[in-house]
Amino acid sequence: DGGITQSPKYLFRKEGQNVTLSCEQNLNHDAMYWYRQDPGQGLRLIYYSQIVNDFQKGDIAEGYSVSREKKESFPLTVTSAQKNPTAFYLCASRVGVLEVNEQFFGPGTRLTVL
Amino acid sequence: QQPVQSPQAVILREGEDAVINCSSSKALYSVHWYRQKHGEAPVFLMILLKGGEQKGHEKISASFNEKKQQSSLYLTASQLSYSGTYFCGTESSYNQGGKLIFGQGTELSVKP
């Protein structure tokens, strides 16, 4: 079955440590996105990538980094510079950006920084 | 700018109807609607494009007023499974990499 996988589902880290969240898709989609969701709030865009080896900052990119070395993978690193990293992180993909299509979301990773 | 959704929350009895609105201060190219159950991934419901095209589930009804930059999602004869938080996401043009700006969400609870 095609879809998006995110691992792990729950992640705990100590303050000051970098952590990398995995996002893999087998939908053959060109575009991928990372969102952050805080309790009772909407989704805020962190980074997005329209094609392999290219990515752009979203609205809240500070303290985060990404890479897009393969079409199917778009890992997100939460660095120690992110002041309040505890949140629910969602990865999404879309077939392309030339036509308007829906985004497909992964199950999410809940990160807690202690 | 983030679109504004209204109402923030609504409680229904099974079989009742509801309307969820999404307003933007910017000209819009498309509006996307998603439903999210607690702790789960958002699920796609519908896309409405400038010019009238729609993509989505047949059982979902929505409108897009281009002049007012508003979209409304119509939930009729609600079922328990309709419960969740509904988000609208907006695109202001077609060449922005497909990125969406989401509203703050509308929490819908359907009671037996």
gemmi code that builds the backbone of each chain (N, CA, C; Angstrom):
import gemmi

chains = {
    "A": [
        ("ASP", (0.829, -1.195, 0.000), (0.000, 0.000, 0.000), (0.866, 1.248, 0.000)),
        ("GLY", (0.452, 2.247, -0.790), (1.203, 3.490, -0.815), (0.818, 4.376, 0.338)),
        ("GLY", (1.810, 5.139, 0.826), (1.510, 6.036, 1.924), (2.735, 6.736, 2.437)),
        ("ILE", (2.556, 7.400, 3.555), (3.640, 8.142, 4.196), (3.861, 7.557, 5.586)),
        ("THR", (5.093, 7.289, 5.902), (5.410, 6.770, 7.225), (6.285, 7.769, 7.960)),
        ("GLN", (6.001, 7.919, 9.234), (6.814, 8.761, 10.104), (7.232, 7.924, 11.310)),
        ("SER", (8.466, 8.064, 11.668), (8.925, 7.328, 12.839), (9.891, 8.179, 13.651)),
        ("PRO", (9.896, 7.960, 14.960), (8.956, 7.132, 15.707), (7.642, 7.875, 15.960)),
        ("LYS", (6.658, 7.219, 16.535), (5.386, 7.865, 16.842), (5.530, 8.804, 18.041)),
        ("TYR", (6.312, 8.370, 19.031), (6.594, 9.198, 20.207), (8.112, 9.290, 20.372)),
        ("LEU", (8.578, 10.478, 20.729), (10.009, 10.698, 20.873), (10.257, 11.615, 22.056)),
        ("PHE", (11.178, 11.166, 22.910), (11.535, 11.975, 24.071), (13.015, 12.325, 23.985)),
        ("ARG", (13.328, 13.580, 24.251), (14.710, 14.012, 24.205), (14.982, 14.987, 25.340)),
        ("LYS", (16.236, 15.046, 25.701), (16.648, 16.011, 26.714), (16.882, 17.358, 26.053)),
        ("GLU", (16.656, 18.399, 26.825), (16.884, 19.742, 26.323), (18.334, 19.895, 25.879)),
        ("GLY", (18.537, 20.544, 24.724), (19.888, 20.770, 24.226), (20.371, 19.741, 23.233)),
        ("GLN", (19.599, 18.664, 23.035), (19.978, 17.628, 22.081), (19.283, 17.864, 20.746)),
        ("ASN", (20.023, 17.598, 19.667), (19.388, 17.592, 18.361), (18.654, 16.274, 18.171)),
        ("VAL", (17.580, 16.292, 17.404), (16.835, 15.076, 17.132), (16.332, 15.114, 15.696)),
        ("THR", (16.355, 13.952, 15.016), (15.909, 13.882, 13.624), (14.656, 13.039, 13.520)),
        ("LEU", (13.635, 13.611, 12.867), (12.371, 12.934, 12.645), (12.355, 12.419, 11.205)),
        ("SER", (11.931, 11.168, 11.078), (11.946, 10.523, 9.773), (10.613, 10.708, 9.055)),
        ("CYS", (10.662, 10.877, 7.730), (9.478, 10.915, 6.890), (9.809, 10.239, 5.565)),
        ("GLU", (9.064, 9.176, 5.255), (9.282, 8.425, 4.016), (7.952, 8.258, 3.296)),
        ("GLN", (7.961, 8.425, 1.966), (6.737, 8.210, 1.184), (7.047, 7.337, -0.031)),
        ("ASN", (6.087, 6.459, -0.345), (6.235, 5.599, -1.533), (5.141, 5.903, -2.548)),
        ("LEU", (4.690, 7.151, -2.559), (3.639, 7.596, -3.461), (4.194, 8.193, -4.751)),
        ("ASN", (5.502, 8.280, -4.828), (6.170, 8.887, -5.978), (5.807, 10.367, -6.132)),
        ("HIS", (5.575, 11.019, -4.999), (5.238, 12.435, -5.011), (6.494, 13.297, -5.071)),
        ("ASP", (6.391, 14.399, -5.812), (7.530, 15.313, -5.922), (7.661, 16.223, -4.699)),
        ("ALA", (6.550, 16.705, -4.188), (6.573, 17.726, -3.138), (6.360, 17.106, -1.757)),
        ("MET", (7.102, 17.626, -0.782), (6.957, 17.178, 0.600), (6.989, 18.370, 1.529)),
        ("TYR", (6.340, 18.208, 2.696), (6.137, 19.322, 3.617), (6.289, 18.854, 5.060)),
        ("TRP", (6.756, 19.759, 5.908), (6.782, 19.526, 7.348), (5.962, 20.610, 8.041)),
        ("TYR", (5.051, 20.135, 8.933), (4.228, 21.046, 9.713), (4.443, 20.774, 11.204)),
        ("ARG", (4.218, 21.811, 11.974), (4.206, 21.695, 13.427), (2.804, 22.030, 13.909)),
        ("GLN", (2.303, 21.222, 14.871), (0.981, 21.485, 15.435), (1.095, 21.530, 16.950)),
        ("ASP", (0.647, 22.621, 17.536), (0.596, 22.779, 18.978), (-0.847, 22.593, 19.440)),
        ("PRO", (-1.050, 22.213, 20.711), (-2.404, 21.902, 21.195), (-3.402, 22.999, 20.882)),
        ("GLY", (-4.525, 22.605, 20.286), (-5.591, 23.544, 20.002), (-5.301, 24.525, 18.888)),
        ("GLN", (-4.244, 24.262, 18.139), (-3.888, 25.203, 17.080), (-3.838, 24.504, 15.730)),
        ("GLY", (-3.762, 25.315, 14.712), (-3.654, 24.790, 13.360), (-2.258, 24.315, 13.047)),
        ("LEU", (-2.049, 23.969, 11.775), (-0.756, 23.485, 11.319), (0.069, 24.656, 10.799)),
        ("ARG", (1.318, 24.704, 11.229), (2.225, 25.765, 10.758), (3.369, 25.134, 9.960)),
        ("LEU", (3.652, 25.712, 8.817), (4.635, 25.154, 7.893), (6.056, 25.456, 8.339)),
        ("ILE", (6.880, 24.407, 8.421), (8.273, 24.556, 8.830), (9.176, 24.665, 7.598)),
        ("TYR", (9.158, 23.650, 6.763), (9.936, 23.598, 5.530), (9.121, 22.856, 4.479)),
        ("TYR", (9.445, 23.122, 3.200), (8.851, 22.345, 2.140), (9.840, 22.161, 0.999)),
        ("SER", (9.583, 21.114, 0.231), (10.477, 20.771, -0.874), (9.631, 20.431, -2.085)),
        ("GLN", (9.893, 21.094, -3.197), (9.136, 20.847, -4.418), (9.774, 19.759, -5.266)),
        ("ILE", (11.065, 19.514, -5.044), (11.788, 18.556, -5.868), (13.048, 18.129, -5.124)),
        ("VAL", (13.615, 17.022, -5.530), (14.828, 16.514, -4.882), (15.936, 17.562, -4.926)),
        ("ASN", (16.699, 17.623, -3.835), (17.845, 18.531, -3.691), (17.453, 20.004, -3.662)),
        ("ASP", (16.208, 20.284, -3.359), (15.749, 21.665, -3.248), (14.719, 21.766, -2.140)),
        ("PHE", (14.817, 22.789, -1.296), (13.820, 23.000, -0.255), (13.793, 24.481, 0.113)),
        ("GLN", (12.662, 24.892, 0.684), (12.472, 26.297, 1.064), (11.968, 26.384, 2.499)),
        ("LYS", (12.262, 27.499, 3.142), (11.772, 27.747, 4.494), (10.290, 28.058, 4.463)),
        ("GLY", (9.602, 27.575, 5.492), (8.222, 27.950, 5.694), (8.132, 29.103, 6.681)),
        ("ASP", (7.016, 29.167, 7.389), (6.774, 30.306, 8.278), (7.560, 30.244, 9.588)),
        ("ILE", (7.938, 29.028, 10.020), (8.594, 28.885, 11.329), (9.848, 28.019, 11.237)),
        ("ALA", (10.744, 28.326, 10.317), (11.911, 27.483, 10.045), (13.033, 27.616, 11.083)),
        ("GLU", (13.039, 28.658, 11.871), (14.143, 28.877, 12.805), (14.273, 27.734, 13.800)),
        ("GLY", (15.497, 27.180, 13.912), (15.740, 26.078, 14.830), (15.516, 24.706, 14.230)),
        ("TYR", (15.172, 24.671, 12.949), (14.953, 23.405, 12.235), (15.850, 23.343, 10.996)),
        ("SER", (16.132, 22.110, 10.549), (16.834, 21.926, 9.281), (16.293, 20.681, 8.598)),
        ("VAL", (16.414, 20.645, 7.267), (15.927, 19.505, 6.488), (16.941, 19.155, 5.407)),
        ("SER", (16.717, 18.009, 4.791), (17.473, 17.610, 3.598), (16.527, 16.870, 2.678)),
        ("ARG", (16.819, 16.866, 1.381), (15.995, 16.121, 0.420), (16.940, 15.506, -0.607)),
        ("GLU", (17.645, 14.482, -0.173), (18.613, 13.809, -1.033), (17.957, 12.740, -1.904)),
        ("LYS", (16.809, 12.233, -1.466), (16.071, 11.233, -2.230), (14.625, 11.674, -2.351)),
        ("LYS", (13.973, 11.286, -3.418), (12.593, 11.705, -3.652), (11.676, 11.223, -2.529)),
        ("GLU", (11.930, 10.034, -2.013), (11.000, 9.445, -1.060), (11.249, 9.862, 0.388)),
        ("SER", (12.317, 10.604, 0.662), (12.686, 10.881, 2.040), (12.871, 12.375, 2.299)),
        ("PHE", (12.368, 12.841, 3.432), (12.461, 14.274, 3.769), (12.604, 14.398, 5.293)),
        ("PRO", (13.763, 14.068, 5.841), (13.948, 14.111, 7.302), (14.032, 15.529, 7.843)),
        ("LEU", (13.525, 15.700, 9.053), (13.531, 16.994, 9.738), (14.389, 16.893, 10.995)),
        ("THR", (15.344, 17.792, 11.142), (16.158, 17.840, 12.352), (15.721, 19.014, 13.207)),
        ("VAL", (15.387, 18.714, 14.450), (15.052, 19.750, 15.417), (16.329, 20.037, 16.195)),
        ("THR", (16.855, 21.211, 16.064), (18.134, 21.520, 16.687), (17.943, 22.122, 18.072)),
        ("SER", (19.037, 22.241, 18.780), (18.987, 22.821, 20.128), (18.649, 24.311, 20.089)),
        ("ALA", (18.687, 24.901, 18.909), (18.340, 26.315, 18.765), (16.833, 26.551, 18.761)),
        ("GLN", (16.065, 25.482, 18.602), (14.602, 25.617, 18.638), (14.196, 25.761, 20.106)),
        ("LYS", (13.616, 26.891, 20.455), (13.395, 27.221, 21.862), (12.268, 26.441, 22.517)),
        ("ASN", (11.297, 26.021, 21.763), (10.160, 25.306, 22.330), (9.781, 24.158, 21.406)),
        ("PRO", (10.559, 23.090, 21.368), (10.375, 22.049, 20.372), (9.267, 21.045, 20.656)),
        ("THR", (8.746, 21.017, 21.856), (7.706, 20.041, 22.187), (6.458, 20.340, 21.371)),
        ("ALA", (6.042, 19.375, 20.526), (4.905, 19.580, 19.633), (4.621, 18.284, 18.885)),
        ("PHE", (3.556, 18.312, 18.091), (3.189, 17.219, 17.207), (3.658, 17.613, 15.803)),
        ("TYR", (4.484, 16.765, 15.183), (5.064, 17.084, 13.884), (4.448, 16.192, 12.809)),
        ("LEU", (3.969, 16.840, 11.760), (3.315, 16.136, 10.659), (4.078, 16.357, 9.357)),
        ("CYS", (4.273, 15.268, 8.650), (4.889, 15.312, 7.331), (3.803, 15.061, 6.299)),
        ("ALA", (3.897, 15.714, 5.158), (2.905, 15.542, 4.102), (3.582, 15.524, 2.747)),
        ("SER", (2.876, 14.981, 1.772), (3.393, 15.003, 0.407), (2.266, 15.309, -0.561)),
        ("ARG", (2.665, 15.733, -1.745), (1.710, 16.085, -2.792), (2.326, 15.670, -4.115)),
        ("VAL", (1.492, 15.234, -5.037), (2.012, 14.636, -6.264), (2.915, 15.597, -7.024)),
        ("GLY", (2.562, 16.870, -7.040), (3.371, 17.868, -7.726), (2.813, 19.224, -7.392)),
        ("VAL", (3.418, 20.265, -7.944), (2.960, 21.615, -7.617), (2.432, 22.367, -8.834)),
        ("LEU", (2.450, 21.729, -10.010), (1.967, 22.429, -11.199), (0.452, 22.423, -11.273)),
        ("GLU", (-0.184, 21.409, -10.685), (-1.639, 21.368, -10.580), (-2.007, 21.336, -9.102)),
        ("VAL", (-3.196, 21.819, -8.807), (-3.630, 21.819, -7.414), (-4.140, 20.428, -7.049)),
        ("ASN", (-3.520, 19.836, -6.054), (-3.920, 18.524, -5.567), (-3.830, 18.501, -4.049)),
        ("GLU", (-4.431, 17.471, -3.479), (-4.432, 17.402, -2.021), (-3.071, 16.981, -1.494)),
        ("GLN", (-2.846, 17.313, -0.228), (-1.683, 16.830, 0.483), (-2.089, 15.580, 1.266)),
        ("PHE", (-1.199, 14.596, 1.254), (-1.398, 13.372, 2.029), (-0.497, 13.460, 3.259)),
        ("PHE", (-1.071, 13.178, 4.419), (-0.332, 13.331, 5.659), (0.105, 11.986, 6.242)),
        ("GLY", (1.273, 12.008, 6.882), (1.713, 10.868, 7.666), (1.042, 10.867, 9.026)),
        ("PRO", (1.271, 9.820, 9.831), (0.598, 9.702, 11.130), (1.140, 10.634, 12.205)),
        ("GLY", (2.274, 11.260, 11.958), (2.809, 12.226, 12.911), (3.780, 11.647, 13.920)),
        ("THR", (4.629, 12.522, 14.440), (5.540, 12.193, 15.540), (5.318, 13.208, 16.651)),
        ("ARG", (5.067, 12.687, 17.840), (4.892, 13.588, 18.982), (6.222, 13.676, 19.717)),
        ("LEU", (6.825, 14.845, 19.674), (8.125, 15.088, 20.304), (7.936, 15.786, 21.638)),
        ("THR", (8.559, 15.221, 22.657), (8.551, 15.843, 23.978), (9.993, 16.068, 24.414)),
        ("VAL", (10.305, 17.306, 24.713), (11.645, 17.639, 25.194), (11.577, 17.893, 26.690)),
        ("LEU", (12.390, 17.119, 27.409), (12.329, 17.157, 28.867), (13.354, 18.127, 29.451)),
    ],
    "B": [
        ("GLN", (-1.065, 35.491, 5.420), (-1.821, 35.653, 6.655), (-2.752, 34.477, 6.886)),
        ("GLN", (-2.872, 34.091, 8.155), (-3.665, 32.921, 8.505), (-5.141, 33.180, 8.255)),
        ("PRO", (-5.839, 32.258, 7.588), (-7.293, 32.426, 7.434), (-7.978, 32.244, 8.786)),
        ("VAL", (-9.152, 32.837, 8.899), (-9.920, 32.783, 10.141), (-11.109, 31.855, 9.962)),
        ("GLN", (-11.240, 30.890, 10.857), (-12.364, 29.964, 10.795), (-13.405, 30.314, 11.848)),
        ("SER", (-14.668, 30.062, 11.497), (-15.753, 30.245, 12.451), (-16.830, 29.199, 12.195)),
        ("PRO", (-17.495, 28.717, 13.250), (-17.189, 29.010, 14.651), (-15.923, 28.275, 15.102)),
        ("GLN", (-15.468, 28.543, 16.313), (-14.308, 27.834, 16.853), (-14.680, 26.424, 17.268)),
        ("ALA", (-15.915, 26.266, 17.721), (-16.385, 24.953, 18.148), (-17.894, 24.879, 17.960)),
        ("VAL", (-18.381, 23.673, 17.726), (-19.816, 23.465, 17.572), (-20.173, 22.073, 18.055)),
        ("ILE", (-21.324, 21.984, 18.719), (-21.821, 20.692, 19.206), (-23.139, 20.401, 18.519)),
        ("LEU", (-23.247, 19.211, 17.958), (-24.453, 18.820, 17.240), (-25.023, 17.535, 17.806)),
        ("ARG", (-26.312, 17.335, 17.555), (-26.914, 16.026, 17.748), (-26.871, 15.306, 16.405)),
        ("GLU", (-26.797, 14.010, 16.446), (-26.817, 13.219, 15.211), (-27.973, 13.673, 14.322)),
        ("GLY", (-27.714, 13.831, 13.040), (-28.764, 14.218, 12.111), (-28.870, 15.710, 11.879)),
        ("GLU", (-28.252, 16.521, 12.750), (-28.308, 17.978, 12.574), (-27.271, 18.433, 11.545)),
        ("ASP", (-27.458, 19.666, 11.090), (-26.569, 20.228, 10.075), (-25.640, 21.279, 10.691)),
        ("ALA", (-24.513, 21.525, 10.012), (-23.583, 22.560, 10.471), (-22.882, 23.187, 9.271)),
        ("VAL", (-22.475, 24.427, 9.441), (-21.693, 25.133, 8.432), (-20.426, 25.666, 9.095)),
        ("ILE", (-19.292, 25.414, 8.473), (-18.011, 25.918, 8.964), (-17.455, 26.869, 7.915)),
        ("ASN", (-17.045, 28.045, 8.371), (-16.599, 29.090, 7.463), (-15.101, 29.343, 7.572)),
        ("CYS", (-14.522, 29.800, 6.462), (-13.093, 30.094, 6.389), (-12.935, 31.389, 5.606)),
        ("SER", (-12.346, 32.404, 6.233), (-12.210, 33.714, 5.590), (-10.759, 34.143, 5.539)),
        ("SER", (-10.387, 34.740, 4.421), (-9.021, 35.213, 4.259), (-9.014, 36.690, 3.893)),
        ("SER", (-7.964, 37.379, 4.315), (-7.814, 38.786, 3.946), (-7.064, 38.927, 2.619)),
        ("LYS", (-6.545, 37.817, 2.105), (-5.811, 37.830, 0.845), (-6.647, 37.186, -0.249)),
        ("ALA", (-6.370, 37.580, -1.488), (-7.008, 36.919, -2.624), (-6.560, 35.464, -2.651)),
        ("LEU", (-7.473, 34.576, -2.917), (-7.190, 33.149, -2.846), (-7.243, 32.493, -4.218)),
        ("TYR", (-6.405, 31.484, -4.379), (-6.427, 30.661, -5.592), (-7.158, 29.353, -5.319)),
        ("SER", (-6.964, 28.809, -4.131), (-7.652, 27.574, -3.771), (-7.839, 27.493, -2.267)),
        ("VAL", (-8.862, 26.730, -1.873), (-9.125, 26.445, -0.469), (-9.209, 24.929, -0.307)),
        ("HIS", (-8.500, 24.409, 0.683), (-8.464, 22.968, 0.951), (-9.097, 22.717, 2.312)),
        ("TRP", (-9.902, 21.666, 2.418), (-10.534, 21.311, 3.687), (-10.054, 19.940, 4.143)),
        ("TYR", (-9.738, 19.839, 5.455), (-9.273, 18.597, 6.061), (-10.007, 18.386, 7.380)),
        ("ARG", (-10.139, 17.129, 7.766), (-10.667, 16.783, 9.081), (-9.602, 15.979, 9.831)),
        ("GLN", (-9.429, 16.292, 11.107), (-8.438, 15.608, 11.924), (-9.072, 15.078, 13.206)),
        ("LYS", (-8.905, 13.796, 13.443), (-9.289, 13.210, 14.722), (-8.122, 13.415, 15.682)),
        ("HIS", (-8.418, 13.424, 16.960), (-7.399, 13.728, 17.962), (-6.199, 12.790, 17.853)),
        ("GLY", (-5.005, 13.370, 17.719), (-3.786, 12.580, 17.682), (-3.518, 11.860, 16.376)),
        ("GLU", (-4.350, 12.127, 15.368), (-4.181, 11.440, 14.085), (-3.808, 12.430, 12.987)),
        ("ALA", (-3.568, 11.893, 11.804), (-3.238, 12.739, 10.662), (-4.491, 13.385, 10.096)),
        ("PRO", (-4.387, 14.599, 9.589), (-5.510, 15.204, 8.878), (-5.875, 14.378, 7.647)),
        ("VAL", (-7.169, 14.321, 7.363), (-7.671, 13.579, 6.211), (-8.301, 14.552, 5.231)),
        ("PHE", (-7.975, 14.404, 3.976), (-8.458, 15.311, 2.934), (-9.964, 15.170, 2.734)),
        ("LEU", (-10.635, 16.321, 2.591), (-12.068, 16.340, 2.308), (-12.350, 16.923, 0.920)),
        ("MET", (-11.826, 18.123, 0.658), (-12.207, 18.799, -0.574), (-11.236, 19.938, -0.901)),
        ("ILE", (-11.103, 20.196, -2.208), (-10.402, 21.383, -2.691), (-11.375, 22.184, -3.537)),
        ("LEU", (-11.373, 23.503, -3.328), (-12.166, 24.396, -4.173), (-11.207, 25.382, -4.825)),
        ("LEU", (-11.301, 25.486, -6.138), (-10.388, 26.346, -6.870), (-11.087, 27.586, -7.398)),
        ("LYS", (-10.322, 28.605, -7.568), (-10.793, 29.813, -8.236), (-11.294, 29.421, -9.617)),
        ("GLY", (-12.486, 29.895, -9.959), (-13.053, 29.533, -11.244), (-14.123, 28.465, -11.140)),
        ("GLY", (-14.250, 27.854, -9.948), (-15.364, 26.958, -9.720), (-15.064, 25.475, -9.671)),
        ("GLU", (-13.846, 25.062, -10.057), (-13.542, 23.633, -10.030), (-13.464, 23.120, -8.600)),
        ("GLN", (-13.919, 21.899, -8.412), (-13.863, 21.276, -7.098), (-13.299, 19.863, -7.238)),
        ("LYS", (-12.564, 19.446, -6.222), (-12.074, 18.069, -6.159), (-12.339, 17.565, -4.765)),
        ("GLY", (-12.910, 16.380, -4.648), (-13.101, 15.852, -3.316), (-14.143, 14.773, -3.258)),
        ("HIS", (-14.551, 14.463, -2.037), (-15.503, 13.396, -1.808), (-16.903, 13.841, -2.202)),
        ("GLU", (-17.648, 12.932, -2.803), (-18.978, 13.258, -3.306), (-19.928, 13.653, -2.193)),
        ("LYS", (-19.736, 13.102, -1.005), (-20.676, 13.360, 0.071), (-20.396, 14.660, 0.803)),
        ("ILE", (-19.307, 15.337, 0.425), (-18.955, 16.591, 1.080), (-19.407, 17.747, 0.189)),
        ("SER", (-19.983, 18.754, 0.809), (-20.449, 19.918, 0.083), (-19.749, 21.159, 0.595)),
        ("ALA", (-19.303, 22.003, -0.323), (-18.621, 23.228, 0.071), (-18.786, 24.270, -1.010)),
        ("SER", (-18.520, 25.515, -0.627), (-18.612, 26.627, -1.575), (-17.408, 27.528, -1.429)),
        ("PHE", (-17.142, 28.331, -2.458), (-16.012, 29.253, -2.464), (-16.484, 30.551, -3.094)),
        ("ASN", (-16.548, 31.604, -2.297), (-16.929, 32.925, -2.781), (-15.652, 33.708, -3.061)),
        ("GLU", (-15.288, 33.791, -4.336), (-14.004, 34.413, -4.706), (-13.983, 35.904, -4.382)),
        ("LYS", (-15.119, 36.561, -4.509), (-15.150, 38.008, -4.253), (-14.912, 38.311, -2.781)),
        ("LYS", (-15.467, 37.484, -1.918), (-15.324, 37.711, -0.481), (-14.143, 36.949, 0.117)),
        ("GLN", (-13.468, 36.137, -0.663), (-12.354, 35.302, -0.190), (-12.810, 34.431, 0.985)),
        ("GLN", (-13.953, 33.820, 0.801), (-14.527, 32.980, 1.853), (-14.911, 31.617, 1.287)),
        ("SER", (-14.773, 30.619, 2.137), (-15.237, 29.285, 1.795), (-16.070, 28.743, 2.943)),
        ("SER", (-17.063, 27.946, 2.601), (-17.902, 27.335, 3.631), (-18.003, 25.832, 3.377)),
        ("LEU", (-17.946, 25.077, 4.459), (-18.083, 23.619, 4.400), (-19.424, 23.264, 5.014)),
        ("TYR", (-20.237, 22.500, 4.286), (-21.582, 22.157, 4.730), (-21.619, 20.691, 5.149)),
        ("LEU", (-21.972, 20.476, 6.409), (-22.087, 19.120, 6.936), (-23.565, 18.869, 7.211)),
        ("THR", (-24.174, 18.001, 6.435), (-25.606, 17.755, 6.569), (-25.861, 16.356, 7.121)),
        ("ALA", (-26.948, 16.254, 7.853), (-27.341, 14.977, 8.461), (-26.152, 14.343, 9.169)),
        ("SER", (-25.581, 15.086, 10.110), (-24.317, 14.679, 10.731), (-24.386, 13.294, 11.370)),
        ("GLN", (-23.233, 12.627, 11.312), (-23.073, 11.317, 11.931), (-22.002, 11.418, 13.008)),
        ("LEU", (-21.973, 10.433, 13.891), (-20.970, 10.430, 14.962), (-19.558, 10.509, 14.397)),
        ("SER", (-19.346, 9.897, 13.242), (-18.022, 9.855, 12.627), (-17.565, 11.226, 12.113)),
        ("TYR", (-18.472, 12.183, 12.059), (-18.097, 13.529, 11.606), (-17.318, 14.300, 12.678)),
        ("SER", (-17.310, 13.804, 13.889), (-16.616, 14.501, 14.978), (-15.130, 14.629, 14.681)),
        ("GLY", (-14.582, 15.763, 15.051), (-13.164, 16.014, 14.822), (-12.934, 17.503, 14.673)),
        ("THR", (-11.707, 17.846, 14.328), (-11.375, 19.243, 14.092), (-11.216, 19.459, 12.595)),
        ("TYR", (-11.889, 20.471, 12.094), (-11.875, 20.772, 10.666), (-10.966, 21.967, 10.417)),
        ("PHE", (-10.085, 21.803, 9.435), (-9.146, 22.863, 9.086), (-9.335, 23.261, 7.623)),
        ("CYS", (-9.258, 24.555, 7.376), (-9.132, 25.003, 5.993), (-7.682, 25.422, 5.765)),
        ("GLY", (-7.182, 25.155, 4.579), (-5.846, 25.571, 4.177), (-5.969, 26.349, 2.881)),
        ("THR", (-5.242, 27.442, 2.767), (-5.405, 28.301, 1.598), (-4.110, 28.465, 0.822)),
        ("GLU", (-4.276, 28.610, -0.492), (-3.189, 28.972, -1.403), (-3.579, 30.282, -2.050)),
        ("SER", (-2.649, 31.238, -2.112), (-2.982, 32.523, -2.717), (-2.618, 32.573, -4.197)),
        ("SER", (-1.818, 31.631, -4.656), (-1.527, 31.535, -6.084), (-1.055, 30.133, -6.400)),
        ("TYR", (-0.979, 29.808, -7.691), (-0.657, 28.444, -8.095), (0.839, 28.173, -8.060)),
        ("ASN", (1.678, 29.181, -7.970), (3.124, 28.987, -8.096), (3.865, 29.164, -6.779)),
        ("GLN", (3.258, 28.718, -5.687), (3.904, 28.849, -4.383), (4.323, 27.499, -3.819)),
        ("GLY", (4.577, 26.556, -4.679), (5.084, 25.275, -4.226), (4.066, 24.408, -3.529)),
        ("GLY", (2.798, 24.754, -3.682), (1.758, 23.943, -3.070), (1.619, 24.133, -1.574)),
        ("LYS", (2.324, 25.110, -1.019), (2.239, 25.275, 0.440), (0.906, 25.878, 0.839)),
        ("LEU", (0.385, 25.390, 1.956), (-0.897, 25.822, 2.475), (-0.715, 26.601, 3.776)),
        ("ILE", (-1.562, 27.614, 3.954), (-1.646, 28.314, 5.234), (-2.951, 27.879, 5.871)),
        ("PHE", (-2.861, 27.269, 7.047), (-4.038, 26.687, 7.680), (-4.674, 27.631, 8.688)),
        ("GLY", (-6.002, 27.541, 8.790), (-6.716, 28.233, 9.844), (-6.515, 27.530, 11.182)),
        ("GLN", (-7.086, 28.104, 12.220), (-6.856, 27.592, 13.570), (-7.711, 26.373, 13.890)),
        ("GLY", (-8.671, 26.065, 13.030), (-9.477, 24.872, 13.219), (-10.831, 25.143, 13.843)),
        ("THR", (-11.796, 24.274, 13.530), (-13.131, 24.292, 14.128), (-13.396, 22.909, 14.700)),
        ("GLU", (-13.622, 22.842, 15.998), (-13.855, 21.553, 16.654), (-15.335, 21.213, 16.596)),
        ("LEU", (-15.635, 20.090, 15.986), (-17.016, 19.635, 15.837), (-17.236, 18.383, 16.677)),
        ("SER", (-18.262, 18.418, 17.514), (-18.630, 17.243, 18.301), (-20.056, 16.849, 17.954)),
        ("VAL", (-20.241, 15.604, 17.564), (-21.561, 15.087, 17.254), (-21.949, 14.101, 18.354)),
        ("LYS", (-23.065, 14.391, 19.003), (-23.536, 13.564, 20.109), (-24.694, 12.677, 19.669)),
        ("PRO", (-24.838, 11.509, 20.293), (-25.961, 10.615, 19.923), (-27.301, 11.243, 20.275)),
    ],
}
model = gemmi.Model(1)
for chain_id, residues in chains.items():
    chain = gemmi.Chain(chain_id)
    for i, (resn, *xyz) in enumerate(residues, 1):
        res = gemmi.Residue()
        res.name, res.seqid = resn, gemmi.SeqId(i, " ")
        for name, pos in zip(("N", "CA", "C"), xyz):
            atom = gemmi.Atom()
            atom.name, atom.element = name, gemmi.Element(name[0])
            atom.pos, atom.b_iso = gemmi.Position(*pos), 0.0
            res.add_atom(atom)
        chain.add_residue(res)
    model.add_chain(chain)
structure = gemmi.Structure()
structure.add_model(model)
structure.setup_entities()
